[in-house]
Amino acid sequence: MVVDTSLIERTALKEWAVLVDAMSHGEIVAMVRKGGIREQRTGFAVRHDRFLFYPTFFHANVDELAPRFRSRLSALDGQRPPDGVIRLEYVADVIGLWAVSELELLRDIDGEHGLSWSAVESRFHYRGRPGVQVVAVRVARLVSPAVVPEIRRYQGCVSWVELDQPIDVGGAAPVLDDVSLITRLAVLRNALGPGITIQAPARAESSAPGEE
C-alpha cells in the first residue's frame, strides 16, 4: 500500500498552551525562541518545515506573557488534558525565519508574538549569548484533535519531539486567510528583513512497513 507522507506528521514542537491558543485564533503568527535546558549548548534550531504543536503548561509564567494574554493563563490551565496524555489540535508550516542579533529590532514586532518585552530581553541575553530565533508560521486546525500518551521520552525541557505514532494532518484548515497572513508576514519582514528561506523537503510517497 502506498502512503502519502504529506498527510501524516510525527514531529512536534513544544510551546506554551496559551501561545498556541493565541496562534489558533490568528492573534499572533510568530514565536521568539532560544532553546530548552537540554539545548543549552546548541540553542534552538528550526529543524523542520512543518510540525504539530505540543502544548505545554509547566513553564508558562504570567509575567513573561504579553499583557493581553495574561488573563487566559488560568482558564487554559483548567482545560489541560489529564496527566499522561497530550492533546494535539494544530499543525504549523514555517513561512519565515529570522536569526536576530539586535535586540531593538524586536520592539517593532510586539504585536506578532505573545511575549512581554522583559521576556524577550531575557531570552535574547540568556547565558550571555545575545540573539534569538523568530519563527513565523501558518497554523491549521486538524480535522479531529489527536490525544496520545505522553511517554517519558517526550518529557523534559527540550523543544522538539518525534512522536511514536503518526498524526493525520490531511484536511487541516488554516486559521488565517492568505491575505491576512501575508499582511502579518510583511510586518515581520519590514522590521527584521527578508529572513532565511526555508527549503521544504520533498514529501515523497513511501511504502507502508512490510508492504511494497
ZICOR-V111033 format. One record per residue. RES is the residue in one small letter. SS is DSSP state (@ for helix, = for strand, . for the rest). PSI is psi as a letter, one per 20 degrees, with the letter a starting at -180 (NA if undefined). OMEGA is omega in degrees with one decimal (* if undefined). Layout:
res=RES ss=SS psi=PSI omega=OMEGA
res=RES ss=SS psi=PSI omega=OMEGA
//
This chain:
res=m ss=. psi=p omega=179.5
res=v ss== psi=p omega=-179.6
res=v ss== psi=p omega=175.7
res=d ss=. psi=o omega=-175.0
res=t ss=@ psi=i omega=177.0
res=s ss=@ psi=i omega=-176.4
res=l ss=@ psi=j omega=177.9
res=i ss== psi=q omega=179.5
res=e ss== psi=p omega=175.6
res=r ss== psi=h omega=-175.4
res=t ss== psi=p omega=179.2
res=a ss== psi=q omega=176.6
res=l ss== psi=p omega=177.5
res=k ss== psi=p omega=176.0
res=e ss== psi=q omega=178.5
res=w ss== psi=p omega=-178.9
res=a ss=@ psi=h omega=-178.7
res=v ss=@ psi=h omega=178.0
res=l ss=@ psi=h omega=173.2
res=v ss=@ psi=g omega=178.2
res=d ss=@ psi=g omega=179.0
res=a ss=@ psi=g omega=177.9
res=m ss=@ psi=h omega=-179.6
res=s ss=@ psi=h omega=176.9
res=h ss=. psi=j omega=178.9
res=g ss=. psi=j omega=-178.4
res=e ss=. psi=h omega=173.9
res=i ss=. psi=q omega=-178.9
res=v ss=. psi=j omega=-174.6
res=a ss== psi=q omega=174.8
res=m ss== psi=q omega=173.9
res=v ss== psi=o omega=-170.0
res=r ss== psi=q omega=176.4
res=k ss=. psi=g omega=-179.5
res=g ss=. psi=q omega=178.8
res=g ss=. psi=r omega=-178.1
res=i ss=@ psi=h omega=-179.9
res=r ss=@ psi=j omega=178.3
res=e ss=@ psi=k omega=-175.1
res=q ss=. psi=h omega=-173.6
res=r ss=. psi=g omega=-175.1
res=t ss=. psi=h omega=-176.8
res=g ss=. psi=r omega=-179.4
res=f ss=. psi=q omega=174.9
res=a ss=. psi=q omega=175.4
res=v ss=. psi=o omega=-175.4
res=r ss=. psi=i omega=-172.5
res=h ss=. psi=q omega=179.0
res=d ss=. psi=i omega=178.3
res=r ss== psi=q omega=-179.2
res=f ss== psi=r omega=171.4
res=l ss== psi=q omega=172.8
res=f ss== psi=p omega=178.5
res=y ss== psi=n omega=-174.4
res=p ss== psi=p omega=178.8
res=t ss== psi=q omega=-177.2
res=f ss=. psi=h omega=-167.5
res=f ss=. psi=g omega=-172.5
res=h ss=. psi=i omega=-176.2
res=a ss=. psi=p omega=-177.1
res=n ss=. psi=p omega=-174.6
res=v ss=@ psi=h omega=-178.9
res=d ss=@ psi=i omega=-179.7
res=e ss=@ psi=i omega=178.6
res=l ss== psi=q omega=170.2
res=a ss=. psi=q omega=-175.1
res=p ss=@ psi=h omega=-176.0
res=r ss=@ psi=i omega=-178.7
res=f ss=@ psi=i omega=-172.2
res=r ss=. psi=h omega=-177.5
res=s ss=. psi=i omega=-177.7
res=r ss=@ psi=i omega=-169.7
res=l ss=@ psi=g omega=-177.5
res=s ss=@ psi=h omega=-179.9
res=a ss=@ psi=g omega=-180.0
res=l ss=@ psi=h omega=177.9
res=d ss=@ psi=h omega=177.9
res=g ss=. psi=i omega=-179.9
res=q ss=. psi=j omega=-176.5
res=r ss=. psi=q omega=180.0
res=p ss=. psi=r omega=178.8
res=p ss=. psi=q omega=176.0
res=d ss=. psi=p omega=176.1
res=g ss=. psi=i omega=177.0
res=v ss== psi=q omega=176.7
res=i ss== psi=p omega=176.7
res=r ss== psi=o omega=-178.7
res=l ss== psi=p omega=-175.7
res=e ss== psi=i omega=-171.7
res=y ss== psi=q omega=173.5
res=v ss== psi=q omega=-176.3
res=a ss== psi=p omega=170.6
res=d ss== psi=p omega=178.3
res=v ss== psi=p omega=-180.0
res=i ss== psi=i omega=177.5
res=g ss== psi=q omega=-179.5
res=l ss== psi=p omega=179.7
res=w ss== psi=p omega=169.6
res=a ss== psi=o omega=-170.9
res=v ss== psi=p omega=-179.2
res=s ss=. psi=j omega=176.8
res=e ss=. psi=o omega=-174.6
res=l ss=@ psi=g omega=-173.8
res=e ss=@ psi=h omega=177.6
res=l ss=@ psi=h omega=-175.7
res=l ss=@ psi=i omega=179.6
res=r ss=@ psi=h omega=-174.5
res=d ss=@ psi=j omega=179.3
res=i ss=@ psi=k omega=-178.9
res=d ss=@ psi=h omega=-176.4
res=g ss=@ psi=i omega=-174.6
res=e ss=@ psi=i omega=174.9
res=h ss=. psi=r omega=-171.3
res=g ss=. psi=j omega=-177.5
res=l ss== psi=q omega=171.1
res=s ss=. psi=r omega=179.3
res=w ss=@ psi=h omega=179.4
res=s ss=@ psi=h omega=177.8
res=a ss=@ psi=h omega=176.6
res=v ss=@ psi=g omega=179.3
res=e ss=@ psi=g omega=-178.8
res=s ss=@ psi=g omega=179.1
res=r ss=@ psi=h omega=-178.1
res=f ss=@ psi=g omega=-174.7
res=h ss=@ psi=j omega=-173.2
res=y ss=@ psi=p omega=179.0
res=r ss=@ psi=k omega=175.1
res=g ss=@ psi=k omega=178.6
res=r ss=. psi=n omega=-173.9
res=p ss=. psi=p omega=175.7
res=g ss=. psi=q omega=174.8
res=v ss== psi=r omega=170.4
res=q ss== psi=p omega=171.3
res=v ss== psi=p omega=-174.9
res=v ss== psi=o omega=176.4
res=a ss== psi=p omega=-175.3
res=v ss== psi=q omega=166.7
res=r ss== psi=o omega=-176.3
res=v ss== psi=p omega=177.7
res=a ss== psi=q omega=-178.8
res=r ss== psi=p omega=177.9
res=l ss== psi=q omega=177.9
res=v ss== psi=g omega=176.7
res=s ss== psi=p omega=176.7
res=p ss== psi=q omega=176.4
res=a ss== psi=p omega=177.2
res=v ss== psi=o omega=-175.5
res=v ss== psi=q omega=178.0
res=p ss== psi=p omega=175.5
res=e ss=. psi=n omega=-177.2
res=i ss=. psi=r omega=-173.8
res=r ss=@ psi=h omega=-178.4
res=r ss=@ psi=h omega=-178.6
res=y ss=@ psi=i omega=-169.9
res=q ss=. psi=r omega=179.1
res=g ss=. psi=r omega=-174.0
res=c ss=. psi=m omega=175.3
res=v ss=. psi=q omega=-174.4
res=s ss=. psi=g omega=-172.1
res=w ss== psi=q omega=178.1
res=v ss== psi=p omega=171.1
res=e ss== psi=o omega=-176.2
res=l ss== psi=q omega=177.7
res=d ss== psi=h omega=-177.0
res=q ss== psi=q omega=178.1
res=p ss== psi=q omega=179.1
res=i ss== psi=p omega=179.2
res=d ss== psi=o omega=178.4
res=v ss=. psi=j omega=178.0
res=g ss=. psi=p omega=178.1
res=g ss=. psi=j omega=178.4
res=a ss=. psi=p omega=-172.9
res=a ss== psi=p omega=178.7
res=p ss== psi=q omega=-179.1
res=v ss=. psi=i omega=176.9
res=l ss=. psi=q omega=174.9
res=d ss=. psi=r omega=-174.6
res=d ss=@ psi=g omega=-177.3
res=v ss=@ psi=g omega=179.7
res=s ss=@ psi=g omega=-178.8
res=l ss=@ psi=g omega=177.9
res=i ss=@ psi=h omega=178.2
res=t ss=@ psi=g omega=179.9
res=r ss=@ psi=h omega=178.8
res=l ss=@ psi=h omega=178.5
res=a ss=@ psi=h omega=176.8
res=v ss=@ psi=g omega=179.6
res=l ss=@ psi=g omega=-179.2
res=r ss=@ psi=h omega=178.1
res=n ss=@ psi=h omega=-178.6
res=a ss=@ psi=h omega=-169.2
res=l ss=@ psi=i omega=-176.1
res=g ss=. psi=a omega=-174.7
res=p ss=. psi=h omega=179.0
res=g ss=. psi=a omega=-177.2
res=i ss== psi=p omega=178.5
res=t ss=. psi=p omega=176.4
res=i ss=. psi=o omega=178.2
res=q ss=. psi=o omega=-179.1
res=a ss=. psi=p omega=178.4
res=p ss=. psi=q omega=177.4
res=a ss=. psi=p omega=179.8
res=r ss=. psi=m omega=-177.0
res=a ss=. psi=q omega=175.1
res=e ss=. psi=q omega=-179.5
res=s ss== psi=r omega=178.9
res=s ss== psi=q omega=176.0
res=a ss=. psi=q omega=-178.9
res=p ss=. psi=p omega=175.8
res=g ss=. psi=j omega=-178.8
res=e ss=. psi=q omega=178.6
res=e ss=. psi=NA omega=*
//
